[in-house]
Amino acid sequence: MDSRKQRSKSGEAETASRALWARATKYRNGKDLDTDDVLDVTHWMRQVTGLILGLVLGFTRTQGMIGFVAYGLCAVLLPLAYLKHVLDINDEEHGGAYQLMTEGLMPSLALYVLAWTSAYSAVSA
């Protein structure tokens, strides 16, 4: 009985995340997204950015502070630019610019460092 409930909840979560991504990518107007959806989109955009950037900079053997500065700029500016210019979202309606800038930043940094060091080690070995 519990496993059925758990499968049902995971299926509902998967459907909800697909619906969220569909609304965030299909529509060019973010007015139908509530605050939780906007923060979810910001969080997951940052995770994808951290992973891709970490792999790219690792495979290109980037070292030191340049990698962290590149991550900082991309992780903060890309999601904000997408939310403001593509979805036309007013940040004050969703917790302010600081809330949008910091949503998912630390987990994304951890994923970035993991991908960066793993890719760099794979190329250097």
C-alpha positions in Angstrom: 0.0 0.0 0.0 2.8 2.4 0.9 4.7 1.7 -2.3 1.6 2.6 -4.4 1.3 5.9 -2.6 5.0 6.6 -3.1 4.8 5.8 -6.8 1.8 7.9 -7.1 3.5 10.9 -5.4 6.6 10.5 -7.6 4.5 10.3 -10.7 2.7 13.4 -9.6 6.0 15.2 -9.0 7.3 14.2 -12.4 4.2 15.4 -14.1 4.3 18.7 -12.2 7.9 19.3 -13.1 7.2 18.6 -16.8 4.3 21.0 -16.7 6.5 23.6 -15.0 9.2 23.3 -17.7 6.6 23.3 -20.4 5.1 26.6 -19.1 8.6 28.1 -18.6 9.8 27.3 -22.1 6.7 27.3 -24.2 5.2 30.6 -23.2 7.0 33.8 -23.7 4.9 35.4 -20.9 5.6 34.4 -17.3 2.4 36.0 -15.9 0.9 32.5 -15.3 3.8 31.4 -13.1 3.4 31.9 -9.4 6.3 32.7 -7.0 7.1 29.0 -6.3 7.2 28.2 -10.0 9.5 31.1 -10.7 11.8 30.1 -7.9 11.8 26.5 -9.2 12.6 27.6 -12.7 15.5 29.7 -11.3 16.8 26.9 -9.2 16.9 24.3 -12.0 18.3 26.7 -14.5 21.1 27.4 -12.2 21.7 23.6 -11.7 21.9 23.1 -15.5 24.1 26.1 -15.9 26.5 24.8 -13.2 26.7 21.4 -14.7 27.3 22.5 -18.3 29.7 25.2 -17.4 31.6 22.9 -15.1 32.0 20.3 -17.8 33.0 22.9 -20.4 35.6 24.6 -18.2 36.9 21.3 -17.0 37.4 19.9 -20.5 39.1 23.1 -21.6 41.4 22.8 -18.5 40.5 26.2 -17.1 42.2 26.8 -13.7 41.9 29.1 -10.8 39.9 32.2 -10.2 38.8 32.5 -13.9 36.6 29.5 -13.4 34.9 30.8 -10.3 34.4 34.3 -11.9 32.9 32.7 -15.0 30.6 30.6 -12.9 29.5 33.5 -10.8 28.7 35.7 -13.8 26.8 32.9 -15.6 25.0 31.5 -12.6 23.6 34.9 -11.6 23.1 36.6 -14.9 21.7 33.9 -17.2 18.6 33.0 -15.0 17.9 36.6 -14.3 18.2 37.6 -18.0 15.8 34.7 -18.9 13.3 35.6 -16.3 13.3 39.4 -17.0 13.7 39.4 -20.8 12.2 36.2 -22.0 9.4 35.6 -19.5 9.0 39.3 -18.7 8.8 38.7 -14.9 8.9 41.5 -12.4 11.3 40.4 -9.7 9.5 42.5 -7.0 6.4 40.3 -7.4 8.4 37.2 -6.6 10.5 38.1 -3.6 12.8 40.7 -5.0 16.0 40.5 -7.0 18.0 39.1 -4.1 15.7 36.1 -3.7 15.9 35.3 -7.4 19.7 35.8 -7.5 20.3 33.4 -4.5 17.8 30.7 -5.2 19.7 27.5 -5.7 23.1 29.2 -5.9 25.0 27.1 -3.3 23.8 23.7 -4.6 24.6 24.9 -8.1 28.1 25.9 -7.0 28.7 22.5 -5.5 27.5 20.8 -8.7 29.7 23.2 -10.7 32.8 22.4 -8.7 32.1 18.7 -8.8 31.7 18.7 -12.6 34.6 21.1 -13.1 37.1 19.0 -11.1 35.8 15.7 -12.5 36.2 16.9 -16.1 39.5 18.5 -15.4 40.8 15.3 -13.8 39.5 13.1 -16.7 41.3 15.3 -19.2 44.5 15.5 -17.2 44.8 11.9 -16.4 
